Every structure is written in C-alpha cells, then in structure tokens.
Amino acid sequence: MTLININEFKVLPNANEPKMDHLTSKDYKDVYEPSEDSYLFIDSLQKDYDNIKTMNPLIMLEIGSGSGFIITFLAKMLGADGRYYMSTDINPKAAIASSKTSIENNVQLDVVNTSFVSSIERLKGSIDILLFNPPYVPTPSEEVNEGGIVASWAGGINGREVIDKLLPQIPSILSKKGFFYIVLVQENKPKQVISILEEYGFGYKVVGKRKARNELLYIIKFYREDNSNNNNNNNNNNNNNNNNNNNNNNNNNNNNNNNNNNNNNNNNNNNNNNNNNNLGGEK
C-alpha cells in the first residue's frame, strides 16, 4: 500500500500574495491581521483580473488598508506601468503597517493617515479601483468611535454605520469607468446596500462568496450603469448601420437581432437572478 502525503495537495498560495513576515503578533494587537475576508478579497480580485485589465485602471485606492495586504496584492497583480496606488487608514499604526508592507514587497504605495478620502480631495472623480474591507461586525454604536484595533471591525448597528457614511461619497470618488469592491456579510443586509448604490446609478456583481466560521462573506463589485448603456448603445448603432447597408436582408437581420436581443435579455435576467441568488435571503 502506498501512503499519500496530504500536504502535497494543499492549495498553493496566490503568486501575487504579499509577503507579511515583517509584521508580528505585537503589530496585530493594533492592526487588523489578514483573515478570511482578506483572502476572499484577493481571490476575487484575481478572479476579476481580465475585467480589471481591460478597464486599464490608472489610479487605485484602498480605504481602511490595515496591514496593506489587499492594496499591495492589487499592485503586485497589476504592476506599475504608470499606475498610482494609494491607501488611507484612520489608525496611524495601520498606516505605518501598510507602508511597511508595500516596501517589503517592492511596491510603490502612498499612505495617508486619514478618514475615508479626507485630505485627498484632489483625487476625487479619478479613482479607477476603490477597495473597502470595512468594519462590518454588528456592535453597539459607541464602539464605532473607540479607535485602535476596535475600529477595524466595529460596525455599529447592523454593521452598517461606517459603510453608510461612505456610500453617498462613492459617485464623487470613482472615475466614470471605475470599479468599487466591498466586503459585506449577511448581517449588513447587502440588498439594501445594493439598492442605495443603484439609486446613484450603479450596477453590481457578486464576485466572491465564502462561508467563514459563523459569517457568510461577500465581495460585491459596483460599476456605473451608464457605461454599460453606452456600450450597448454603440453596439445597437453599429447593428442599425449594418442593417441599412444590407436592405435586402433587413427582415432576416431584424429577426436575428430580435432573437439575439431576447437571448441577451434572458442572459441579463439570468445574471441578475444569479446575483440575487448569491446574496441569499435577507430580513
């Protein structure tokens, strides 16, 4: 009988995963340590790599970067190539940790010790990739303002108090082509978050989902709906021009286009249903 070493079948780490040996247990007393949500985040970004690369982002920002694990991963995944990476954190020790992580991984990262995007208003409207792993754990409201390590996870009522402060700012932060990635748990009522951003003209896609201990984690990507509409309008205009140039085949083309449109609508409906199914039930 041949014995199999189960260690041979361990999942290999992501090639772009940052080295974190420079931070110790002492550091993690004051700074959020990369955990299940962090790893789901980088896995989801890797999964969405083709879409990100096609969008060709130039300015990237992580709000609440903590150890710098996620923004450093993104920088390693996309590379420099004229791109600019920045992170903010209200915790000064987290800002220092993020800076150390970028240096240890040979990544150029500007770190600002501030809340959300205060002090960097010049970049508003130009952020192509916005990352946010918020304090999402439901807690008493008074814990939200405690500072230190508590600020990294205390989310207040429904874990939404910090999240809800950022949502109205998203339209003015993101560039026209920008993507916004956020971690949410079921207790945050993700469908409500989606509804809020839909009112600002954003579409969404669930790009990651994972059960971790007693939490159901989601990574949700938001993008401006008008970009999708513009692309669809360009395609429709091209189809109309083709139809005008081929008058003899108008009936066939129209029938085919109608069938294709119906199929596309069905696909869109299926995608929406899949997104809703991914979010599960919500009270």
Buried (B, 14 or more C-beta within 10 A) or exposed (E): EEEEEEEEEEEEEBEBBBEBEBBEEEBBEBBBBBBEBBBBBBBBBBEBEEEBEEBEBBBBBBBBBBBBBBBBBBBBBBEEEEBBBBBBBBBEBBBBBBBBBBBBBEBEBBBBBBBBBEEBEEBBEBBBBBBBBBBBBBBEEEBBEEEBBBBBBBBBEBBBBBBBBBBEBBBEBBBEEBBBBBBBBBBBBBBEBBEBBEEBEBBBBBBBBBEEEEBBBBBBBBBBBEBEEEEEEEEEEEBEEEBEEEEEEEEEBEEEBEEEEEEEEEEEEEEEEEBEEBBEEEE
